[in-house]
Amino acid sequence: MSALLAGEGTQGGRAYGSSDKYAEFPADKPVAPEDIAHTVFHAMGIDDLTAHDREGRPFTLMDAGRPLYELFT
């Protein structure tokens, strides 16, 4: 799968990761959809993905994934 990210501090003209010679699997730096979501939230300034239920108990909106900080340097 491919994704294009632009703006909000991302560096243009860069590729992140690569696929194998048949373009079937990631060769390095595999990324999942939850990583892209965390990256978009990070770009919007949303780093705390904690919410509270009706009883006031905290829970995490997304347990999996991480921002791809390398795209911002």
N, CA, C and O atoms as a Maestro MAE file, in Angstrom:
{
 s_m_m2io_version
 :::
 2.0.0
}

f_m_ct {
 s_m_title
 :::
 protein
 m_atom[292] {
  # First column is atom index #
  i_m_mmod_type
  r_m_x_coord
  r_m_y_coord
  r_m_z_coord
  i_m_residue_number
  s_m_chain_name
  s_m_pdb_residue_name
  s_m_pdb_atom_name
  i_m_atomic_number
  :::
  1 25 0.837 -1.162 0.000 1 A "MET " " N  " 7
  2 3 0.000 0.000 0.000 1 A "MET " " CA " 6
  3 2 0.884 1.227 0.000 1 A "MET " " C  " 6
  4 15 1.994 1.204 0.533 1 A "MET " " O  " 8
  5 25 0.403 2.278 -0.585 2 A "SER " " N  " 7
  6 3 1.140 3.533 -0.638 2 A "SER " " CA " 6
  7 2 0.338 4.615 0.045 2 A "SER " " C  " 6
  8 15 -0.890 4.556 0.094 2 A "SER " " O  " 8
  9 25 1.031 5.598 0.569 3 A "ALA " " N  " 7
  10 3 0.377 6.761 1.169 3 A "ALA " " CA " 6
  11 2 1.206 7.985 0.840 3 A "ALA " " C  " 6
  12 15 2.434 7.920 0.777 3 A "ALA " " O  " 8
  13 25 0.533 9.089 0.632 4 A "LEU " " N  " 7
  14 3 1.200 10.355 0.354 4 A "LEU " " CA " 6
  15 2 0.881 11.305 1.489 4 A "LEU " " C  " 6
  16 15 -0.286 11.551 1.794 4 A "LEU " " O  " 8
  17 25 1.920 11.839 2.114 5 A "LEU " " N  " 7
  18 3 1.756 12.808 3.188 5 A "LEU " " CA " 6
  19 2 2.419 14.097 2.762 5 A "LEU " " C  " 6
  20 15 3.528 14.079 2.228 5 A "LEU " " O  " 8
  21 25 1.756 15.216 2.991 6 A "ALA " " N  " 7
  22 3 2.312 16.514 2.615 6 A "ALA " " CA " 6
  23 2 1.890 17.554 3.650 6 A "ALA " " C  " 6
  24 15 0.835 17.438 4.275 6 A "ALA " " O  " 8
  25 25 2.725 18.561 3.816 7 A "GLY " " N  " 7
  26 3 2.406 19.658 4.719 7 A "GLY " " CA " 6
  27 2 2.694 19.335 6.169 7 A "GLY " " C  " 6
  28 15 3.211 18.266 6.494 7 A "GLY " " O  " 8
  29 25 2.349 20.280 7.043 8 A "GLU " " N  " 7
  30 3 2.493 20.140 8.491 8 A "GLU " " CA " 6
  31 2 3.868 19.679 8.939 8 A "GLU " " C  " 6
  32 15 3.982 18.896 9.882 8 A "GLU " " O  " 8
  33 25 4.906 20.151 8.279 9 A "GLY " " N  " 7
  34 3 6.266 19.876 8.726 9 A "GLY " " CA " 6
  35 2 6.928 18.659 8.119 9 A "GLY " " C  " 6
  36 15 8.094 18.395 8.412 9 A "GLY " " O  " 8
  37 25 6.226 17.902 7.278 10 A "THR " " N  " 7
  38 3 6.874 16.767 6.634 10 A "THR " " CA " 6
  39 2 7.843 17.288 5.578 10 A "THR " " C  " 6
  40 15 7.598 18.317 4.949 10 A "THR " " O  " 8
  41 25 8.917 16.583 5.397 11 A "GLN " " N  " 7
  42 3 9.921 16.960 4.411 11 A "GLN " " CA " 6
  43 2 9.529 16.400 3.046 11 A "GLN " " C  " 6
  44 15 9.259 15.205 2.922 11 A "GLN " " O  " 8
  45 25 9.497 17.241 2.033 12 A "GLY " " N  " 7
  46 3 9.076 16.823 0.702 12 A "GLY " " CA " 6
  47 2 10.129 16.016 -0.040 12 A "GLY " " C  " 6
  48 15 11.315 16.074 0.287 12 A "GLY " " O  " 8
  49 25 9.692 15.270 -1.031 13 A "GLY " " N  " 7
  50 3 10.584 14.538 -1.911 13 A "GLY " " CA " 6
  51 2 11.288 13.362 -1.280 13 A "GLY " " C  " 6
  52 15 12.367 12.975 -1.730 13 A "GLY " " O  " 8
  53 25 10.701 12.783 -0.246 14 A "ARG " " N  " 7
  54 3 11.345 11.667 0.442 14 A "ARG " " CA " 6
  55 2 10.489 10.422 0.346 14 A "ARG " " C  " 6
  56 15 9.263 10.491 0.257 14 A "ARG " " O  " 8
  57 25 11.155 9.295 0.366 15 A "ALA " " N  " 7
  58 3 10.470 8.001 0.451 15 A "ALA " " CA " 6
  59 2 10.816 7.393 1.800 15 A "ALA " " C  " 6
  60 15 11.935 7.547 2.289 15 A "ALA " " O  " 8
  61 25 9.860 6.707 2.396 16 A "TYR " " N  " 7
  62 3 10.073 6.061 3.693 16 A "TYR " " CA " 6
  63 2 9.920 4.565 3.492 16 A "TYR " " C  " 6
  64 15 8.834 4.094 3.155 16 A "TYR " " O  " 8
  65 25 10.988 3.817 3.692 17 A "GLY " " N  " 7
  66 3 10.947 2.376 3.524 17 A "GLY " " CA " 6
  67 2 11.046 1.964 2.069 17 A "GLY " " C  " 6
  68 15 11.127 2.804 1.172 17 A "GLY " " O  " 8
  69 25 11.038 0.662 1.849 18 A "SER " " N  " 7
  70 3 11.095 0.120 0.495 18 A "SER " " CA " 6
  71 2 10.451 -1.264 0.496 18 A "SER " " C  " 6
  72 15 10.216 -1.860 1.548 18 A "SER " " O  " 8
  73 25 10.174 -1.757 -0.706 19 A "SER " " N  " 7
  74 3 9.587 -3.086 -0.840 19 A "SER " " CA " 6
  75 2 10.619 -4.049 -1.412 19 A "SER " " C  " 6
  76 15 11.684 -3.643 -1.877 19 A "SER " " O  " 8
  77 25 10.281 -5.327 -1.367 20 A "ASP " " N  " 7
  78 3 11.184 -6.324 -1.934 20 A "ASP " " CA " 6
  79 2 11.205 -6.194 -3.460 20 A "ASP " " C  " 6
  80 15 10.505 -5.353 -4.023 20 A "ASP " " O  " 8
  81 25 11.999 -7.017 -4.117 21 A "LYS " " N  " 7
  82 3 12.177 -6.853 -5.559 21 A "LYS " " CA " 6
  83 2 10.911 -7.156 -6.360 21 A "LYS " " C  " 6
  84 15 10.820 -6.769 -7.525 21 A "LYS " " O  " 8
  85 25 9.941 -7.835 -5.766 22 A "TYR " " N  " 7
  86 3 8.675 -8.109 -6.444 22 A "TYR " " CA " 6
  87 2 7.554 -7.165 -5.985 22 A "TYR " " C  " 6
  88 15 6.415 -7.285 -6.436 22 A "TYR " " O  " 8
  89 25 7.881 -6.231 -5.091 23 A "ALA " " N  " 7
  90 3 6.907 -5.278 -4.523 23 A "ALA " " CA " 6
  91 2 5.767 -6.004 -3.810 23 A "ALA " " C  " 6
  92 15 4.625 -5.544 -3.820 23 A "ALA " " O  " 8
  93 25 6.088 -7.141 -3.192 24 A "GLU " " N  " 7
  94 3 5.077 -7.912 -2.480 24 A "GLU " " CA " 6
  95 2 5.061 -7.614 -0.985 24 A "GLU " " C  " 6
  96 15 4.000 -7.593 -0.362 24 A "GLU " " O  " 8
  97 25 6.247 -7.384 -0.409 25 A "PHE " " N  " 7
  98 3 6.376 -7.221 1.028 25 A "PHE " " CA " 6
  99 2 7.362 -6.096 1.336 25 A "PHE " " C  " 6
  100 15 8.212 -5.770 0.507 25 A "PHE " " O  " 8
  101 25 7.252 -5.505 2.520 26 A "PRO " " N  " 7
  102 3 8.233 -4.480 2.895 26 A "PRO " " CA " 6
  103 2 9.627 -5.088 3.033 26 A "PRO " " C  " 6
  104 15 9.790 -6.150 3.634 26 A "PRO " " O  " 8
  105 25 10.616 -4.419 2.479 27 A "ALA " " N  " 7
  106 3 12.002 -4.860 2.639 27 A "ALA " " CA " 6
  107 2 12.589 -4.266 3.920 27 A "ALA " " C  " 6
  108 15 13.407 -4.897 4.589 27 A "ALA " " O  " 8
  109 25 12.160 -3.044 4.252 28 A "ASP " " N  " 7
  110 3 12.588 -2.417 5.501 28 A "ASP " " CA " 6
  111 2 11.546 -1.383 5.918 28 A "ASP " " C  " 6
  112 15 10.756 -0.921 5.095 28 A "ASP " " O  " 8
  113 25 11.551 -1.031 7.174 29 A "LYS " " N  " 7
  114 3 10.643 -0.043 7.761 29 A "LYS " " CA " 6
  115 2 9.169 -0.322 7.449 29 A "LYS " " C  " 6
  116 15 8.495 0.535 6.877 29 A "LYS " " O  " 8
  117 25 8.658 -1.500 7.812 30 A "PRO " " N  " 7
  118 3 7.241 -1.766 7.559 30 A "PRO " " CA " 6
  119 2 6.352 -0.798 8.351 30 A "PRO " " C  " 6
  120 15 6.669 -0.440 9.485 30 A "PRO " " O  " 8
  121 25 5.251 -0.386 7.748 31 A "VAL " " N  " 7
  122 3 4.333 0.577 8.346 31 A "VAL " " CA " 6
  123 2 2.919 0.021 8.253 31 A "VAL " " C  " 6
  124 15 2.528 -0.548 7.233 31 A "VAL " " O  " 8
  125 25 2.160 0.191 9.328 32 A "ALA " " N  " 7
  126 3 0.769 -0.249 9.353 32 A "ALA " " CA " 6
  127 2 -0.155 0.975 9.330 32 A "ALA " " C  " 6
  128 15 0.297 2.086 9.606 32 A "ALA " " O  " 8
  129 25 -1.429 0.789 9.009 33 A "PRO " " N  " 7
  130 3 -2.360 1.923 8.976 33 A "PRO " " CA " 6
  131 2 -2.402 2.711 10.280 33 A "PRO " " C  " 6
  132 15 -2.549 3.933 10.262 33 A "PRO " " O  " 8
  133 25 -2.274 2.023 11.409 34 A "GLU " " N  " 7
  134 3 -2.300 2.737 12.691 34 A "GLU " " CA " 6
  135 2 -1.087 3.654 12.850 34 A "GLU " " C  " 6
  136 15 -1.174 4.667 13.544 34 A "GLU " " O  " 8
  137 25 0.041 3.317 12.221 35 A "ASP " " N  " 7
  138 3 1.208 4.210 12.238 35 A "ASP " " CA " 6
  139 2 0.922 5.489 11.451 35 A "ASP " " C  " 6
  140 15 1.309 6.580 11.869 35 A "ASP " " O  " 8
  141 25 0.246 5.351 10.315 36 A "ILE " " N  " 7
  142 3 -0.126 6.524 9.520 36 A "ILE " " CA " 6
  143 2 -1.087 7.401 10.312 36 A "ILE " " C  " 6
  144 15 -0.936 8.623 10.327 36 A "ILE " " O  " 8
  145 25 -2.075 6.794 10.973 37 A "ALA " " N  " 7
  146 3 -3.030 7.556 11.775 37 A "ALA " " CA " 6
  147 2 -2.309 8.316 12.888 37 A "ALA " " C  " 6
  148 15 -2.576 9.499 13.096 37 A "ALA " " O  " 8
  149 25 -1.404 7.657 13.603 38 A "HIS " " N  " 7
  150 3 -0.642 8.325 14.659 38 A "HIS " " CA " 6
  151 2 0.200 9.463 14.088 38 A "HIS " " C  " 6
  152 15 0.343 10.504 14.728 38 A "HIS " " O  " 8
  153 25 0.752 9.279 12.903 39 A "THR " " N  " 7
  154 3 1.563 10.320 12.264 39 A "THR " " CA " 6
  155 2 0.711 11.537 11.927 39 A "THR " " C  " 6
  156 15 1.136 12.672 12.139 39 A "THR " " O  " 8
  157 25 -0.491 11.305 11.402 40 A "VAL " " N  " 7
  158 3 -1.398 12.415 11.077 40 A "VAL " " CA " 6
  159 2 -1.814 13.140 12.358 40 A "VAL " " C  " 6
  160 15 -1.827 14.371 12.388 40 A "VAL " " O  " 8
  161 25 -2.151 12.402 13.408 41 A "PHE " " N  " 7
  162 3 -2.497 13.036 14.685 41 A "PHE " " CA " 6
  163 2 -1.332 13.868 15.208 41 A "PHE " " C  " 6
  164 15 -1.527 14.985 15.687 41 A "PHE " " O  " 8
  165 25 -0.123 13.324 15.118 42 A "HIS " " N  " 7
  166 3 1.058 14.053 15.574 42 A "HIS " " CA " 6
  167 2 1.228 15.355 14.788 42 A "HIS " " C  " 6
  168 15 1.526 16.397 15.372 42 A "HIS " " O  " 8
  169 25 1.041 15.299 13.476 43 A "ALA " " N  " 7
  170 3 1.175 16.496 12.643 43 A "ALA " " CA " 6
  171 2 0.134 17.546 13.020 43 A "ALA " " C  " 6
  172 15 0.389 18.742 12.881 43 A "ALA " " O  " 8
  173 25 -1.031 17.116 13.493 44 A "MET " " N  " 7
  174 3 -2.081 18.048 13.901 44 A "MET " " CA " 6
  175 2 -1.895 18.528 15.340 44 A "MET " " C  " 6
  176 15 -2.685 19.330 15.838 44 A "MET " " O  " 8
  177 25 -0.838 18.027 16.011 45 A "GLY " " N  " 7
  178 3 -0.588 18.435 17.385 45 A "GLY " " CA " 6
  179 2 -1.339 17.622 18.420 45 A "GLY " " C  " 6
  180 15 -1.414 18.017 19.583 45 A "GLY " " O  " 8
  181 25 -1.896 16.491 18.013 46 A "ILE " " N  " 7
  182 3 -2.641 15.631 18.932 46 A "ILE " " CA " 6
  183 2 -1.753 14.446 19.292 46 A "ILE " " C  " 6
  184 15 -1.674 13.467 18.550 46 A "ILE " " O  " 8
  185 25 -1.088 14.544 20.433 47 A "ASP " " N  " 7
  186 3 -0.205 13.463 20.865 47 A "ASP " " CA " 6
  187 2 -0.816 12.641 21.998 47 A "ASP " " C  " 6
  188 15 -0.370 11.523 22.261 47 A "ASP " " O  " 8
  189 25 -1.816 13.175 22.661 48 A "ASP " " N  " 7
  190 3 -2.479 12.457 23.751 48 A "ASP " " CA " 6
  191 2 -3.781 11.872 23.217 48 A "ASP " " C  " 6
  192 15 -4.744 12.602 22.982 48 A "ASP " " O  " 8
  193 25 -3.809 10.568 23.026 49 A "LEU " " N  " 7
  194 3 -4.997 9.897 22.504 49 A "LEU " " CA " 6
  195 2 -5.765 9.211 23.625 49 A "LEU " " C  " 6
  196 15 -6.270 8.101 23.461 49 A "LEU " " O  " 8
  197 25 -5.847 9.887 24.766 50 A "THR " " N  " 7
  198 3 -6.583 9.377 25.915 50 A "THR " " CA " 6
  199 2 -7.942 10.041 25.968 50 A "THR " " C  " 6
  200 15 -8.055 11.255 25.798 50 A "THR " " O  " 8
  201 25 -8.974 9.247 26.203 51 A "ALA " " N  " 7
  202 3 -10.335 9.762 26.364 51 A "ALA " " CA " 6
  203 2 -10.883 9.203 27.678 51 A "ALA " " C  " 6
  204 15 -10.243 8.374 28.325 51 A "ALA " " O  " 8
  205 25 -12.055 9.660 28.058 52 A "HIS " " N  " 7
  206 3 -12.681 9.199 29.305 52 A "HIS " " CA " 6
  207 2 -14.095 8.718 29.004 52 A "HIS " " C  " 6
  208 15 -14.815 9.321 28.208 52 A "HIS " " O  " 8
  209 25 -14.485 7.612 29.661 53 A "ASP " " N  " 7
  210 3 -15.835 7.104 29.480 53 A "ASP " " CA " 6
  211 2 -16.799 7.881 30.377 53 A "ASP " " C  " 6
  212 15 -16.395 8.837 31.038 53 A "ASP " " O  " 8
  213 25 -18.049 7.482 30.403 54 A "ARG " " N  " 7
  214 3 -19.072 8.198 31.179 54 A "ARG " " CA " 6
  215 2 -18.792 8.192 32.674 54 A "ARG " " C  " 6
  216 15 -19.247 9.075 33.401 54 A "ARG " " O  " 8
  217 25 -18.047 7.202 33.127 55 A "GLU " " N  " 7
  218 3 -17.709 7.107 34.544 55 A "GLU " " CA " 6
  219 2 -16.429 7.873 34.879 55 A "GLU " " C  " 6
  220 15 -16.003 7.905 36.033 55 A "GLU " " O  " 8
  221 25 -15.819 8.489 33.865 56 A "GLY " " N  " 7
  222 3 -14.598 9.248 34.082 56 A "GLY " " CA " 6
  223 2 -13.329 8.418 34.014 56 A "GLY " " C  " 6
  224 15 -12.242 8.918 34.305 56 A "GLY " " O  " 8
  225 25 -13.459 7.158 33.632 57 A "ARG " " N  " 7
  226 3 -12.284 6.290 33.538 57 A "ARG " " CA " 6
  227 2 -11.557 6.535 32.221 57 A "ARG " " C  " 6
  228 15 -12.185 6.581 31.163 57 A "ARG " " O  " 8
  229 25 -10.230 6.692 32.282 58 A "PRO " " N  " 7
  230 3 -9.480 6.941 31.045 58 A "PRO " " CA " 6
  231 2 -9.291 5.661 30.226 58 A "PRO " " C  " 6
  232 15 -9.181 4.564 30.774 58 A "PRO " " O  " 8
  233 25 -9.259 5.827 28.917 59 A "PHE " " N  " 7
  234 3 -8.913 4.733 28.023 59 A "PHE " " CA " 6
  235 2 -8.205 5.329 26.817 59 A "PHE " " C  " 6
  236 15 -8.370 6.507 26.502 59 A "PHE " " O  " 8
  237 25 -7.415 4.501 26.147 60 A "THR " " N  " 7
  238 3 -6.643 4.941 24.994 60 A "THR " " CA " 6
  239 2 -7.446 4.700 23.721 60 A "THR " " C  " 6
  240 15 -7.993 3.616 23.519 60 A "THR " " O  " 8
  241 25 -7.514 5.718 22.861 61 A "LEU " " N  " 7
  242 3 -8.276 5.594 21.615 61 A "LEU " " CA " 6
  243 2 -7.596 4.662 20.620 61 A "LEU " " C  " 6
  244 15 -8.266 3.962 19.861 61 A "LEU " " O  " 8
  245 25 -6.257 4.653 20.625 62 A "MET " " N  " 7
  246 3 -5.503 3.778 19.728 62 A "MET " " CA " 6
  247 2 -4.328 3.203 20.496 62 A "MET " " C  " 6
  248 15 -3.387 3.922 20.829 62 A "MET " " O  " 8
  249 25 -4.380 1.909 20.776 63 A "ASP " " N  " 7
  250 3 -3.287 1.269 21.505 63 A "ASP " " CA " 6
  251 2 -2.102 0.954 20.594 63 A "ASP " " C  " 6
  252 15 -0.948 1.032 21.017 63 A "ASP " " O  " 8
  253 25 -2.385 0.604 19.366 64 A "ALA " " N  " 7
  254 3 -1.326 0.183 18.444 64 A "ALA " " CA " 6
  255 2 -0.814 1.372 17.639 64 A "ALA " " C  " 6
  256 15 -1.479 2.402 17.528 64 A "ALA " " O  " 8
  257 25 0.364 1.207 17.090 65 A "GLY " " N  " 7
  258 3 0.932 2.216 16.203 65 A "GLY " " CA " 6
  259 2 1.803 3.228 16.917 65 A "GLY " " C  " 6
  260 15 1.815 3.327 18.144 65 A "GLY " " O  " 8
  261 25 2.541 3.984 16.095 66 A "ARG " " N  " 7
  262 3 3.407 5.034 16.609 66 A "ARG " " CA " 6
  263 2 3.572 6.080 15.515 66 A "ARG " " C  " 6
  264 15 3.493 5.755 14.331 66 A "ARG " " O  " 8
  265 25 3.800 7.338 15.904 67 A "PRO " " N  " 7
  266 3 4.075 8.345 14.874 67 A "PRO " " CA " 6
  267 2 5.395 8.067 14.160 67 A "PRO " " C  " 6
  268 15 6.340 7.580 14.781 67 A "PRO " " O  " 8
  269 25 5.471 8.363 12.897 68 A "LEU " " N  " 7
  270 3 6.695 8.199 12.122 68 A "LEU " " CA " 6
  271 2 7.466 9.520 12.193 68 A "LEU " " C  " 6
  272 15 7.437 10.325 11.262 68 A "LEU " " O  " 8
  273 25 8.152 9.721 13.312 69 A "TYR " " N  " 7
  274 3 8.864 10.965 13.569 69 A "TYR " " CA " 6
  275 2 9.920 11.255 12.495 69 A "TYR " " C  " 6
  276 15 10.266 12.412 12.254 69 A "TYR " " O  " 8
  277 25 10.420 10.210 11.860 70 A "GLU " " N  " 7
  278 3 11.468 10.386 10.841 70 A "GLU " " CA " 6
  279 2 10.993 11.236 9.668 70 A "GLU " " C  " 6
  280 15 11.818 11.816 8.961 70 A "GLU " " O  " 8
  281 25 9.695 11.322 9.446 71 A "LEU " " N  " 7
  282 3 9.156 12.111 8.340 71 A "LEU " " CA " 6
  283 2 9.219 13.615 8.606 71 A "LEU " " C  " 6
  284 15 9.056 14.419 7.688 71 A "LEU " " O  " 8
  285 25 9.453 13.988 9.851 72 A "PHE " " N  " 7
  286 3 9.447 15.400 10.236 72 A "PHE " " CA " 6
  287 2 10.844 15.973 10.413 72 A "PHE " " C  " 6
  288 15 10.983 17.152 10.737 72 A "PHE " " O  " 8
  289 25 11.864 15.183 10.211 73 A "THR " " N  " 7
  290 3 13.232 15.692 10.411 73 A "THR " " CA " 6
  291 2 13.911 15.983 9.094 73 A "THR " " C  " 6
  292 15 15.063 16.417 9.077 73 A "THR " " O  " 8
  :::
 }
 m_bond[291] {
  # First column is bond index #
  i_m_from
  i_m_to
  i_m_order
  :::
  1 1 2 1
  2 2 3 1
  3 3 4 2
  4 3 5 1
  5 5 6 1
  6 6 7 1
  7 7 8 2
  8 7 9 1
  9 9 10 1
  10 10 11 1
  11 11 12 2
  12 11 13 1
  13 13 14 1
  14 14 15 1
  15 15 16 2
  16 15 17 1
  17 17 18 1
  18 18 19 1
  19 19 20 2
  20 19 21 1
  21 21 22 1
  22 22 23 1
  23 23 24 2
  24 23 25 1
  25 25 26 1
  26 26 27 1
  27 27 28 2
  28 27 29 1
  29 29 30 1
  30 30 31 1
  31 31 32 2
  32 31 33 1
  33 33 34 1
  34 34 35 1
  35 35 36 2
  36 35 37 1
  37 37 38 1
  38 38 39 1
  39 39 40 2
  40 39 41 1
  41 41 42 1
  42 42 43 1
  43 43 44 2
  44 43 45 1
  45 45 46 1
  46 46 47 1
  47 47 48 2
  48 47 49 1
  49 49 50 1
  50 50 51 1
  51 51 52 2
  52 51 53 1
  53 53 54 1
  54 54 55 1
  55 55 56 2
  56 55 57 1
  57 57 58 1
  58 58 59 1
  59 59 60 2
  60 59 61 1
  61 61 62 1
  62 62 63 1
  63 63 64 2
  64 63 65 1
  65 65 66 1
  66 66 67 1
  67 67 68 2
  68 67 69 1
  69 69 70 1
  70 70 71 1
  71 71 72 2
  72 71 73 1
  73 73 74 1
  74 74 75 1
  75 75 76 2
  76 75 77 1
  77 77 78 1
  78 78 79 1
  79 79 80 2
  80 79 81 1
  81 81 82 1
  82 82 83 1
  83 83 84 2
  84 83 85 1
  85 85 86 1
  86 86 87 1
  87 87 88 2
  88 87 89 1
  89 89 90 1
  90 90 91 1
  91 91 92 2
  92 91 93 1
  93 93 94 1
  94 94 95 1
  95 95 96 2
  96 95 97 1
  97 97 98 1
  98 98 99 1
  99 99 100 2
  100 99 101 1
  101 101 102 1
  102 102 103 1
  103 103 104 2
  104 103 105 1
  105 105 106 1
  106 106 107 1
  107 107 108 2
  108 107 109 1
  109 109 110 1
  110 110 111 1
  111 111 112 2
  112 111 113 1
  113 113 114 1
  114 114 115 1
  115 115 116 2
  116 115 117 1
  117 117 118 1
  118 118 119 1
  119 119 120 2
  120 119 121 1
  121 121 122 1
  122 122 123 1
  123 123 124 2
  124 123 125 1
  125 125 126 1
  126 126 127 1
  127 127 128 2
  128 127 129 1
  129 129 130 1
  130 130 131 1
  131 131 132 2
  132 131 133 1
  133 133 134 1
  134 134 135 1
  135 135 136 2
  136 135 137 1
  137 137 138 1
  138 138 139 1
  139 139 140 2
  140 139 141 1
  141 141 142 1
  142 142 143 1
  143 143 144 2
  144 143 145 1
  145 145 146 1
  146 146 147 1
  147 147 148 2
  148 147 149 1
  149 149 150 1
  150 150 151 1
  151 151 152 2
  152 151 153 1
  153 153 154 1
  154 154 155 1
  155 155 156 2
  156 155 157 1
  157 157 158 1
  158 158 159 1
  159 159 160 2
  160 159 161 1
  161 161 162 1
  162 162 163 1
  163 163 164 2
  164 163 165 1
  165 165 166 1
  166 166 167 1
  167 167 168 2
  168 167 169 1
  169 169 170 1
  170 170 171 1
  171 171 172 2
  172 171 173 1
  173 173 174 1
  174 174 175 1
  175 175 176 2
  176 175 177 1
  177 177 178 1
  178 178 179 1
  179 179 180 2
  180 179 181 1
  181 181 182 1
  182 182 183 1
  183 183 184 2
  184 183 185 1
  185 185 186 1
  186 186 187 1
  187 187 188 2
  188 187 189 1
  189 189 190 1
  190 190 191 1
  191 191 192 2
  192 191 193 1
  193 193 194 1
  194 194 195 1
  195 195 196 2
  196 195 197 1
  197 197 198 1
  198 198 199 1
  199 199 200 2
  200 199 201 1
  201 201 202 1
  202 202 203 1
  203 203 204 2
  204 203 205 1
  205 205 206 1
  206 206 207 1
  207 207 208 2
  208 207 209 1
  209 209 210 1
  210 210 211 1
  211 211 212 2
  212 211 213 1
  213 213 214 1
  214 214 215 1
  215 215 216 2
  216 215 217 1
  217 217 218 1
  218 218 219 1
  219 219 220 2
  220 219 221 1
  221 221 222 1
  222 222 223 1
  223 223 224 2
  224 223 225 1
  225 225 226 1
  226 226 227 1
  227 227 228 2
  228 227 229 1
  229 229 230 1
  230 230 231 1
  231 231 232 2
  232 231 233 1
  233 233 234 1
  234 234 235 1
  235 235 236 2
  236 235 237 1
  237 237 238 1
  238 238 239 1
  239 239 240 2
  240 239 241 1
  241 241 242 1
  242 242 243 1
  243 243 244 2
  244 243 245 1
  245 245 246 1
  246 246 247 1
  247 247 248 2
  248 247 249 1
  249 249 250 1
  250 250 251 1
  251 251 252 2
  252 251 253 1
  253 253 254 1
  254 254 255 1
  255 255 256 2
  256 255 257 1
  257 257 258 1
  258 258 259 1
  259 259 260 2
  260 259 261 1
  261 261 262 1
  262 262 263 1
  263 263 264 2
  264 263 265 1
  265 265 266 1
  266 266 267 1
  267 267 268 2
  268 267 269 1
  269 269 270 1
  270 270 271 1
  271 271 272 2
  272 271 273 1
  273 273 274 1
  274 274 275 1
  275 275 276 2
  276 275 277 1
  277 277 278 1
  278 278 279 1
  279 279 280 2
  280 279 281 1
  281 281 282 1
  282 282 283 1
  283 283 284 2
  284 283 285 1
  285 285 286 1
  286 286 287 1
  287 287 288 2
  288 287 289 1
  289 289 290 1
  290 290 291 1
  291 291 292 2
  :::
 }
}
